[in-house]
């Protein structure tokens, strides 16, 4: 068989390998497999078969599927289909390829509807001609751009086409050729070659398609892929494997990929940024050719991080170094070489290839390179690095006294194994040497062995559930024994969870009794416990682990207070916890790498703490960990390999490969929402959106659309969930705002009319920021009453009012007398109503008020209006007339409020969607908020929520609460309105201000009839609100503090969908 020439094939890859896997990495299972993350329909991908992948000039990823084209920004998919809107429309739903050419045009090939090209953010169908006849229903199977930037199109059934830039159409090449079904196109040694179905390889020569004479051996073979690699032509076939052609040797030969792999379907070739060759197959996963001059083969498996499907359709590496693999039926796989490559060892049914138990409590390794793993019920699992399989040692095999293993340590004599019933010594080849428990070793405090530590000489320190011993592993005898205080020992509670030895000091961590330090030379004990009055004391008495790093710094892991750094000179502790950035405060185990980074296993994944810079990074299951939770003391380091045991197996990684991603993120503003509605059209009612390269560029809003949200993305796919943002709105505030929880949107409301500039910068997980922020200009138009012509009208009206004011003064005295009489009657009625206890009497009084006052007030108002319109009156008379009208209107409002309070309302209760209703009401207050310089913040956890309620009463209720809040505020105050889901069947509406607040003694009276904190108030507003709330089976509560603010909390029953 013809063999691949290593010198030629490796010529482009001797620099450095994109996915380095050194010899040490092969000490544990799965080291030669790339760990993948996955994206599928659950994440927003339109379909699980990904035919092709590319990245556009802006940084967006594009995926061609069997059900539409997908654009991805790291968090959100945008789908393009044949039945979509104009902006998201493509000619067909089955997309065979997506391709970015040298002019940054995006091409999409469909399965029967021809080819689309993206121009001005819209896909347009490109005309295809055969012999001057238009035919756009071709199956576009492959596209290629040659060195002269000519675009070639291969079809399935209609042959080869060439794109005419002048005519902007595809023209048929050699339409009489019998080669019609094309899989592949490439350029090799200045000639265009095509791979055809059942017709081998052909070349294009002077507009003719003829069989390529150099590969006559494959004349009847289906050619799936062609690829130029160095000075070789790689040929992927349909069922005959991989071939290569060397022009230097002028021969074709088959490339061996391994035993049993001779008849592969080779579908895809790809070289990454470091020239590593990737080969995708249909049914056998993919292959990589690395710097070790060997093929690495990877297929799909049962592990979460394995390849999702063996039928590999597409491979692509983006600008940030992430490698994407599209499969048939398995969605997307992606691999980030700049993230920690966590690999996992799990329990499985494959005998001797997996752990026999998922719960791991102890890990160590020996000089042979074998790894020893202690489990909860499966005894000890030994990974034999030479045989590449597991050996199992249990109680049933006679090696252990119990299958629950809690401690392991390597010694010159063998491996000591601590269990729940004593400990065993096993040789490194797996033979039992000896076993001990209280029956054979009377000085052993307890049979439950929790920890081991190598001491001076031949001593081995052993921590148990009830104390500590110093054991001579050479003689098999106890040297010292330290029990609990009840038995004459130093420990209050002798659960010895962790032990470390350093320079004639034994550091002993207990489960609930703090930290002990023993000096054998002095035979003295020191104890450190938590002191609430001393911030420099140890943070907790409940310890989980002790670790001493290369600089001999002592680190203590606690149960609930993070890690404690001990200063041996000052004898003080420094605490690092969740407030510092850790994922969790329960620290199970610690290891340090060779870069001064301390790795911590916790109840919420792994955390890394750089002891030099104090920078913290957190890793979770989404980063590829075995699970969320790890176990006490289950950690081991061998050279660069760090391994941590947890409740679902072991997560391990090579710390020497931990590197920062050198690429800066690209920031883009992706979507605009106005009043929580996404804007897709460039012009809408009161909205004008302009775009650049298909993305929002500028926005003009009228005053009715002043609440808007801008969505943005960091087009950097190396750990995209760790990307963060900072943004600002110039014209409002020049200070940058850091996004909360990496949120990728910003909402603004209540802005004054004017010009604004929004800027946002993306920052990668490694702290690299985009060089230039994405920006967008925003114009808020003033309402008509604030325009220049409105102000001109105001001046004219003012002059008219001054001219008419003189007439008003002549009749002032008469009107004032009438008004005083009316006020006397109103005050009398108000005093009577305040003393009335029953609503029936209040109703009668209200009716009397209406009949007694409406006509006099109307007469007074009419007289005042006449005076105001009198041109001969002076200005001060007109002002007095205006005041009279205002007083009359205020009295009319009192009367209406009085009637509304006492009247028995006939409610029209029906389903009411309150999210949109709240938005409408808040929007109607925008002018008032601006007038009073009030910032209004709204937050809705739900996009839609329905309750049974009268819409008019809901509006009256919310108006009353908002008016109260506004009156309670000074200028530049804040009002917060939120709707959240409390339980499965209820929602909470909250209205909060930071105004003057309500005196505590008055808070119990505010819902009472006739009680008011306002000098001129009737005290019926909040009483009416409470009646409305109770009428709809809802509740209302109030909390308030003087000079801090007031919060009203309303709870409604939610209508279930």
N, C-alpha and C positions, 0 to 999 in steps of 0.2 A: 504494500500500500504506500502511496505517495505521502511523505511526511512534510509537515510545515517547517519551513526554514526559520529557526528561532531568531537568527541574526536579523533577517529582514522584518519579521513580524513584530519584533520588540524594538525596532529602531526608533519608534516615536514614543516609547513609554519608559525609557530608562531614567527619566528625571525623578519623579516621585509618584507614588500610587495614590489616587484619590481616596481609595478605601483601604488603608494600610491594615494588614493583618499579620503582625509579627509572629515569630515562633512561640513566644510566651503565650500569645492569645489562644493557642490551640490546646492549652492545658485543660480546658473545660469544654463540656458539650456545647455545640452550636457556634464555636468560635469562627468557623469558616463560612457561616451564613450571615447575610446582611439582615439586620432587623428593620422591618418596614412598619410604617404607619399606614392607615387605610382611610379612603374616602369613598362613600357609596351614596345610594339614593337617600339614606337616612340623614346625610349631611347636606343634601341639596343637589347632588349630581343627578342629571335627568335620567340616566340609564346606566346599567352596570357593564356594558361592553364599550370599551374605549379604544377606538380605532386609531386615533392619532393625537399627538400633543405638540403644542408650540407655545411660544411666549411672544407677545407683541412688543413694539418699541416703548410703550408706556410701562411695561412690566406685568401686565395681566397675563395669566395663564389661560390657554384655550384648549378645550378637550372636545374631540369629535366622537360622538356616540351614535348608537343605533336609534336614538330618539332625540335628535337635536344637537345643537352646538352649545357648549357651556363656556362662559367666561368666569374666572375665579380670581378673587382678590385676597385670599388667605382666610376669609371668614364667610364670605357670601358668594353663592353661585347666581349668575344671571343666565337664563336659558333663552336660546334662539331657536325658534321652530317655524314651520311653514304657516301655521295658523296664529302666529303671534302678532303683536302690534307692528306698525311700520318700523319702529326703531329696533325691534328685536326679531325681524322677519328674515328667514332664509328660504330658499326655494324648495328644499325637501327636508324631511326629518331624519333620514338615514344619511349620516355624514361619513364619508369614507376617508377623507383627509382634511387637515387644516394646515396651512403653510404660509409662512411669512417670507416674502421675497426681499431682495436687496433694496427695493424702494419702499420698504415697510408697508407694502400692501398685503392684506390678509386674504387668502384664498380658501374657499371651502368647496370640496367636491361632494356631490350628492349621488344617490343611487337611483338615477333615472330622471333627474331634473337638471342635469348639467352642472355648471360651475358658477359659483358666486364669488365676487370680489368686494371687499369692504372699502367703500369710498364715502367720506364725510359721515362716518358713523352708521352707514346703512349698507347692507349687502345688496348688490345688484347682480342680476343674472347676466353672464357673459355669452354673447352669441357664438354659436359653433356652426361651422359651415363644412359640408362635404360636397365637393364639385359644385360650388356656388349655390347649394341648397342648404337652407338653414335647418339645423336639427338640434334642438336644445334638450331633448329627452334622453341624452346619452348617460350611461353609467360611468361617472368619472372615478377611476380606480387609483391613479397615481399622478403626481405632479413633480416637476424637477426644473431647477434653474441652472443653466450651464455657466461656464466661465465668462461668456460674452453677455450674460444676463438675459439670455433668451429663455422664455418659459415654455416648457414642453408638457403636454397633457396626454396621459395614457388612459384609454377607455376599455371597458369590458364589452367587446362586441363591435366597436366601430373604429378600432385601430388607434393610430398616433396622430396628435395635433400639435401645431406650433402657434404660439400667440403672436399676433401682429400688433405691435404698439401703435402703429399708424392707424389701422382700421379698428383697433380695440375689439378684436374678435379672434377666435381660434380657427385656424384653417387646417384642413386635413392634409397629412403627409402621406403620399403614395396610397391613395384610396383604393387602388386595384390590388394591393398586397393582400395575401391570404392571412397574414398575421393580424388578427383583430382583437384578441383578448390579452391585455397587457397587465403584468403585475409590477414591473420595475423599470426604472429609467436611470441611467447614470452616464457620466462622461469619463472615459478612460483613454488616456494618450491622445487627446484632441478628437476623439470620435464619440458620437452618441450611441450608446448601447441600450437595448431594451430586452427585458426578460418577459417571455410570453408563455401562455398556457399551452403545454404539449408541443411547443415549437422551439425550445431552447433559447439561445441568445441570438439576436439579430442586431445589425448595425445600420445607421442611417448614412447613406452615401449618395450625395447629389440628389436629394429628395426622393431617393428610393430606399426601400427597406429590404435588406438582403441578409441571409443567414451569415453569422460571423464564422469565418473559416477556422478560427483558432480554438473553437469549442465544439467541434463536430461530434465529440463523444457525448454531448448533452443535447443533441439535435432534437430528440423526441421527448425531452424532459421538460416538466413545468418548472419555470424559474420564478421563485417567489420574491427574491431580493438580490440586488446587485450593489456592491459597495467597494470604493477604492480605499485601500488601506496601505499607506506608504506607496510602494511601487507595485503592489499586487492588486488584483481584482478578486474580491471575495464573492462567491456565488452561493446563494441559498436556494435549495431545491425543495420540491414538494414530495418528500418521502425518500430522498436519496442522500440526505445529509448535506455537509458543507464541503465546497470545493474552492480551490484558488487557482488563479492563472497568473503565471509569471512571464512577462514579455522577455525577460532576460533569458529564461530557460526555454521560452516558446513552447510551454507545455502546461497542461491542466492536470491537477492532482487532487485527490480527496484528502481532506483534513480530518485526522482521527480525533474524536472528542471523548472517546472512552468505549469500553466494552459494552455492547448492547445498544450503542447509540449511533449505529451506522446509517439508519434509515430515518433520520430526523426530518421534520418539516421545519426548515429554517425560514423564518418570516421577516425578521427585522435585524438590521445592523445599526450600531451606534458607537461613536467614540465620545468620551466625556472630555472635560476641560483639561485633563492630564493625559489624554490620548489613550486611555484604557479602552479596550475593545469589548463591547457588549453584544451578545447575540441572543435574540429572542426566538423561541420556537413555539410551535403549536402542539402542546401536549407534554413537553419536557422542560418547562420552565425556561431559565436563561443560563448562559455561560459568560464568564469573564476571562479575559486573557491578561494576566498580571505580570509584574516585573520578575516574578519567580519563574517565568517562562512556562507556566503550567495553566491548564484550563481549570477554572473553578465552576462547579455546576451547582445550581440552586433550584429546588423545586418547592412546590407548595407543601405545607405541612399543617398540623393541627394547632400549632402554637399561634397565639394572638399576633405575634410579630413576624410571622412567616409570610411568604408570597401567597397572595389570595387565590391565584389560579395558575395552572401550568400553561395555559394558552396565552402567550405574551404577544400582544398586537402592536405595542408602541413603547418606545423608550426615549426619554428626553431629560437633559439637565438644564435647569434654569440659571439665571444670572447670579443667584445667591448660592449656587452650588448644590441645591437639592436635586436629587435624581428621581424622576417620575417613571413609573412602569404601568402602562395601561393593559388590561387583560380582557379576555372574553368572558363575561359573566361574573367577574370578580371585582369590578370597579377599578379604582386607582390605588396603587401602592406608591408611597414616596419615602425616600430615605435621605436623612440630613447628615452628611458626613461631618458637619461642624458642631453637631450636638453630641452629648455623651452617648456612646453606643451601648445602651444597656441590653445585655443578653440575659435570658432567663433559663433556669433549669427547673423543670416542673415534674410533678407526678404524672405518670403515664402508663399506658397498658403495654407499651413496647418493652419487653423484658430486657433488663441490663442496659437499656438506652435512656431510661428515665429514673427519677427518684421513686422509691416505693411508698413514700408518704409525702404529703404536701407541706406539713408543718415542720419547719427547720429551726432548731434551737442552738446548734453549735456547728462551727466550721474550723478545720485546720488543714495543713498539708504537710507532707514529709519530704525528705531529701530526694526521693525518686521522682518527685513532681506529682504524685498522686494526691487527690483531694479527699478528705474524710469529712463526712457530713452527718451530724446527729439529728434525728427526727423525733417526733412525738410518739409514734407508735410503730415505726418501721426500723428501729434500731439504728445501726451505723450503715451508711452507704459510702463505699469507697469507689471513686472514679479512677480507674486504671488508665493512665495517660498513654501507655504503650498499646494496650489492647483496645483502648477507646470503648470501654464498657464499664458498667457498675458491678461491684460485688456487694452483697448484702450480709451483714453480721447481726444476728438477732438472738433473743433468748432461745428461740427454737433451734438455731444452729449451734447453741451451746456457748456462744461467745459472751453473752451478757446475762446479768441477773434480772434485767428489766428492759423492755423495748423503748421506754421513754428516756431519751438521752438528752441531758442538759449541759454537758461540758465535755470538751475534747482538748487534748494537748499532746504535742509531739515531744518525745524525749529520746535520749540515746537508747533506751531499753525497748522502745516501741510507742504505741499510741495509748494513752490513758483515756478511758471512756467513763464519764460520770453519769450515772443513771438515777432513777428514783428508788433504787434498791442496791446501793453500793457502787463500786467501780471495778473496771476490768482493765487488764493490760493485754493489748493485742499486738502481735508482731506486724511489721510493715508489709509482710507478705500475706497477712490475714490469719495467722494461727493464734489461738488463745494461749497466753502465757500464765496469767494468774487472775484471780478474782478476790475481792475483799468486800465485806460488809460488817455490821456490828457483831455478827456471830463469830467472825474470824479475826476481827480487829476491835477489841473492846474499847480502846480509847477513841474510836470514831464517834463524834458527837451525835450523828444521825445518819441514816441510810440514804437520805436525799442529798445527792451531790450536785451543787449548783455552779461551782467555779474551780478552776485550776490556775496556778501560776508557778513558773519555774523560779526557785530561789537560789541562794548561794550554794555552791558545791553540788551535792547530789540531792538537795532538798526539793521537795515539791509541796507547795502550799495548797491545801484542799479546803474549799469553803462548802459548808453544809447548811442544812436548814436550822441547825441549833448550835453552830459554833465553827471553829477553825482548827485544823491540825497542820503541823509541819511533818511531812512524811519523807523518809529516806527511800527513794525509789530503787537504790542499789541493794539495800539490805531488806527492804520491805517492812521496816519498823517505823513507829511513830516517834518523832524526836521531841515535839511539844504539842500540847493540846490546850486550846482556849475555849472554854464553855461560856454559857450564859451566867449572869451573876448569881442565879439561884444555885448553880453548881460550882461557884468559886471563880468564875471567869470574868472578863471585863465587859461583856456585852449585855445590854438590857434586853434586847431582842436579837438573837444570834442568827438571823437569816442573812448569810454572807452571799450577796448577789454578785460581787465583783472583787478581784484581787489584782494588784500590780506591785511588782518589786522593782526598786531602783535605789542603788547606792546605800545599802544597809538600812533601807526603809521599806516597810511593807504597808501599802495603802489598801485599806479594807473598806469596801462600801457595803452598807447594810440596807435592807429593804425598808426599814422604818426608824432606824436608830442613828442616822447620820453617818459621818465619816470618821474612821479610826486610822491612826498612824502608829505603827509599832517599830521600835528600833531594837533589834535583837542584841546588838552589842551593849546597850544600856538596859535592856529589858524594861523599857518604859513605853507606856501608851499615851497618846494624845487623842483628844476627841473634839470634833467640830460639829456643832448642831446649829439649827436656825435660831436666830434671836430677832424677834420682831422689832426691838428697839435699835438694832445695829444693822444698817444697810450693807455693811461690808461683811456680814456673816454669810454662811452658806445659805442658799436660797430655799432649801428644803431638806428635811431629814430622810425623805423617801428617795433613795438613790437607785439607779438602774445600771450604771456602768462607770468605770474609771479608765482614762486613757492618758498615757504619757508620751508626748511627741518626741521628735528627734532633738529638739532643743531642751528636752527634759521639763517642759511645761506640763503641769498636771491639769487635766480637764475632767470635770465631774458631770455626768449626765444624770438628770433628775427626773422624777415622775411628776411633772406639772410645772416646773420652774426653769425649763430650758437647760442650757449648759452653764457651768460655773468654772471660771478660770481662776486657779489658785496662785496667789503670789506667796511663794515660800518665805521670802524675806519679811514681808509685812504681815503675813498670815491673814490675808484678806481675800475675799472672793469678788470677782466681777461677773455679773449675770448677763447672759445673752439669750434672748427669748423671742417670742412672737412679736413683741414691740420692736425688736431689733430687725425683724424680717424673717425669722424662722417660720417654717410651715406649721410647726407644732411644738408644744412645750414638753412632751414626753419623749425623752431621748433614750433609745434602747442600746445603741452601740456607736462607737466612734473609731475611725481610721484616718490617717493622714497620708496624702500622696507625697510625691517628691517636689511639689511646687508650693509647699507651705499652705495647702488647702486641707482643712479638716472636714471629713465627710461624716454625716450624722444620719443614722436610721431612726425614724420616728413613727408616730401613729398616723402620720399624713404624708408618707413617702420619704424621700431622701432630701437632705439639705447639705449644701457645701458652704463652708465659712473660710474665707481667705484670711489667715491670721496676720497677714501683712497689711492688707487694704481694708479689712473688716467687711468686704463685700459678700453678700449672701445670695445664693441662688437656690431655688426650690425645684424639685422634680417629683412628678406624680405618675399615676398609671398612664396618663396620656403621653408621657415621655418614654413609655415602654417598660415600666417597673412591673415586677411580679404581682404586686398588689399595693393597696394603700398602707397596710400595717406590717411592721417588722417585729422581730422578737428580741428579747433581752440577751445581750452578749453574743448574738449570732452574727459575727463579722470576722473576716480574716484577710490579711494582706500577704501576697507573695509577689515580690518584686514590684511590678507595676499593676498587678491585678488586685482589685478590691472587690470583695464578695460580701454580700449582706443577706442573711436569711430572714424569711418572713412567713406569713401564714399561707402563701401560695407557692412556696419554693424559694429559689435563690435568684437574686439579681446581681450580676457582676459586670465589670467593665475594665478596660485597660486605661488607667489614668494618664499614661503617656500620650494618648491620642486626644486628650481634652484640649481643644484649640478654639480660639475665637474666630468667628466668621469675619473675614476681612472686607466684606461687601457692605456698603451703606444701603439702607432701604430707600425705595422710591415712594414718595408720598403723592397720593392722588385724592382729590375730592370726587366722590363717586355718585352720590345721590343727593337730591334736595326734596325735603318734605315741607309743605306749607299747611298749617293747621292740621298736622298729622296725616296729610294726604301727599303721597309721592307724586312729584311733578314729572310727567313723561313728555308732554307736549311743550314746545318752545314758547307758545303763547296760550295763556289761559285767562280766565276772568280776573282782572286785577293783578296778573302775574306775567312777567316777561323774563324767560330764561334764555341765556345765550351760552353756546357751547364752543369748546375748542378741542379738536381731536376726539369728539364724542363725549367729552366730560364737561360738567358745569364750569362755566368761566365767569359769568356775571349774572346778577339777579336784580330785577326791579319789582318792587311790591308796592301796592297802594296801602292806605292806612287800615283797610279791612283785613289785610293779610300779614299783620305785623308779627305773628308767631311763626317761626320757621326753624327747621332742623337741617343741619348739614352733616352728611355721612362721609367718612373718609377711610382710607385704607393705606396700610404699609405693604407695598408690593415686595415683600421680603419673606420668603417661605421657609427660612430656617427658624423653626419654632415660632410660627406666627402668633400663637396665643401669648407669647412673652413680649411681642412688640408693644410699645407704648407710644403715647402722643403728648405733645404740648401744643396749645393753640392760643390765639388771642384775636380780638376784634378791635382793630385800630379804628379810632373814632369813639369807642366806648372806654377802652382801657388798653394801655400799652404793655401791661404785665402779661407774661406767659402763664397759662393755666395748665397744670399737669392733669391728664385724664385720670379718672378714678377707675380702678380695676381694669385698666387697659381699654376703657370704653372708647368706641370709635365713632362717636357722634357728639355734636354740640347743639343745644337748643337755646334760642334767644326769643324773648318776648318783651313787650312794653318799651321797645326802643323808640327814641325820639326820631322824627323825620330827619333825614340827612344822608350823607355818604359814609360808607363803612368799607373796611378792607379786612376780610377774614384770612388768617394765615394759620397753617398747621404744619407741624414737623413730626415725622415718624422717627422713632428711636428703636434700634434692634435690641435683642436680648443681650448683646455684648456691649451696649452703650454707645454704638455708633449712630449718629444722627444724620439725616438727609442734609446734603450740602445746601440746598435751597428749599424753602418751604413752599408747599402748594398754596396758592392764593386765589381769592375770589372777591370781586367787587360786589357790593350790595348797596342798593339805593332804596330807601324808604320814602315814598312820596307823602307829602302832608295831606290832611283832609282838606276839602274845598274851603272850609272856614278858616284855614290858615294860609291860604294862598295870597298873592299880592293884590289880586283884584278884590278878594274878600276884605282885606285891610283897607283898601280904598273906599269900599262901601261903608265900612265901620266909621270912617272919618266923616263921610257925608251924613250918615244917620246921626252922628254926635252933634253936628252943626244944627240939624233939624230939631233935635231934642232941646238944645240950648235956646233956640228961637221960640219954641213953644212953651218953654218953662215959665215965662212971664205970666201967661194966662192962668197957669195953675195956682199962682200965689193968691189971686183974687178970690178963689173959692176954697182956700185951704182951711179957714176957720170953720166953715160949715161942715166940711167933710170930717174934720178932726173931731167935732162934737158927735157926729153920727158914729164914728169909729169907737169913741170912748164908751158910748152907750152899748154898742155891740160887745165890746170887750168885757164890760161889767156883767152882761148876761152870760157870756162864755165862761168867765171865771167862776160865776155862781154855779153853772152846770158842772164844771170840772170838779168843784169841791164836793158837790153832791155825788157825782160818779165815783170819786175816790173813796167815799164812805160806803158805797153800795156793795153788798156781799153776794148778792145773787144775780145771776146773769139775766133773769127774767126782768128784774127792775132796770138793769143796765140797758136792756133792749128797748124798754119803753122810753127811758131817758134819751137814748140815741135817736129814736124816732122824733121826739120833741125837738132835739137839737136840729135835726134836718129841716123840720117845718119852720122852726122859729128863726133860724139863722140864714138859711139859703137865700131867701128873698132880700133881707137887709144887706147881706154881704154882696149879693149881685148888684144891688143899687149903689152901694159904696164903691164897688170896683168900676162900675160904669161911669160914675161921677169922676173918679180919679183918672180914668182913661181920657175923658173929655178934657180935663185940666191938662193932662200930659200932652194932648194934641193941640192945645191952644197956642197959636204962634205968638201971641202977644205977651205971654208970661215970661218972667226972668228965669235964669238957669236954676237958682236954688229952689224956686217953686216947682219946676219940673222934677227935680230930684226928690222933693217931698212927695209929689204925686206917685213917683215910682216906688218910694218906700211904702206908701199906703197900699199900692197894688200888691207889693211883696207880702205885707202883713195880712192882707185879705187872703192871698193864696195860701199863706201858712195856716190861717184859721180854717180854710177849706180842707187842707190836708188833714188837720186834726179831726175834723168832722168825718172825713172818709175813713180814717184809721179807727175812729170810735165805732162807726157802723160796721166796719169789717170785723172788729173784735167781737162785737156782740151778736152779729148776725149768724144764723145757723146756716153754714155754707152747704150747698148741694154739690157734693164732690163728683167729679167725672173721673173715677179711678180706672186706669187701664195701664197696660205695660208701657213703661217709659224708659228709653235708653239715656242714662244720665251722663255718660262720658261726653257725648256730643253736646248735650244740653248745657253741661258745665262749661264746655269750651265756648259755646255761643254767649253765655252770660258773662264769662270772664272777658271775652272779646268786646262786649258792649261796654265794659268798664275801662277799656284801654285809655280813653281820653281822660277820664277822671283820675286814673292812676298817674298819668303824666302830669296832670294839673297839680296834684298833691305830692308829686315826686315820690311815688310809691313804687317799689319793685314787687312785682307779683310772680311768684314761682309756682308752677303747677307740676304735678307728677301723677301719672296714671299707671298703675301696675297692670291694668287690664285695657285692652283695646276696645272692649264693648261690655256693657253691664246693664241689665234690665231689672227694674223693680216695678211693683204695682203702685202707682201714685198719680194723683191729679197733676197734670203738667203745669197748670196755672198756679196751684198752691206751691209746687216745688219751686217755681220761679220766684214767687213772693217770699218764700222762706229763705232762699239763697240771697236774694236782694237785701233782705233785712240783716242777715248775718254779715254780708260784705259792707253794708253801710255802717253797721256798728264798728267793724274793724277799721274802716277808713276814719271814722270820727275819733277812734281811740289812738290814732297815730299822729306823731309829729311828722314834719316833712322828712323825706328820705327814709321812711319806714319800710317794712317788709310785710307782705301778706303771703302765706303759703296755703295752697289748696291741693289736697291729694285724695285719690280714691284707691283703696287697697282691698284685697280680698282677705277677710278675717278667718272664715271657716269655709266649709264646702258650700254653705247655703246663705252666707251673709257677706256684706261689704261694708266698709267704713268710709264715710266722707268726713274729712278733717279740714277745718278752716282755722288758721292760726295767724296772729299778728304779734309784733313786738312793740305794742303801744304801751299805754300807761298802766294797763292791768286793772283789776277789780279788787277792792279791799276784801280780805278773807271773810270778814263778818257779813259782807253784803252778797257774797256769792250764793248763799242759800236762798236769797230773796229775789234774784234777778228774773226768775220765771213767774213771780207772783203778779197778780193783777194790780195795776196802778203803781207798781214800783218802777222807779226810773232813777238812773244816776245823772241824768241830764237836767239842767235847770228848768227847761221848758218842755220836758217830755211828759207824755201821758202814761208811760210805763206799760204800753200794750204791745210793743213790737216783739219782744222775746216771749211774752206770754202767748201771743198768737203763734209764734214759731213752734213753741212746745205743743200747742193744741194741734197744729197741722201734723207734727211728727207723730204724736200719739194716735191721731185719727188714722194713720197709715201703718199701725202696728210696728212703729219704729221707736228708737230711743235717742235721747240727746243728753250729753254730759258736758260739763265745762270745767276746765282747770285754768287758774289764773294766778299771777303773782304781780304785785305792784312793781311798776317800773321795769318789768321783764316782758309781760305780754299775756295774751289770753288765747286759749285753744278751745273750740267747740268740736265735739266728736259725735257724729250722728251715725247710727247703725241701722241699716235697712236689710230686709229679707231679699235675697237674690233670686230672680226667676231662673230656674235651671233649664238649660237647653235640652 
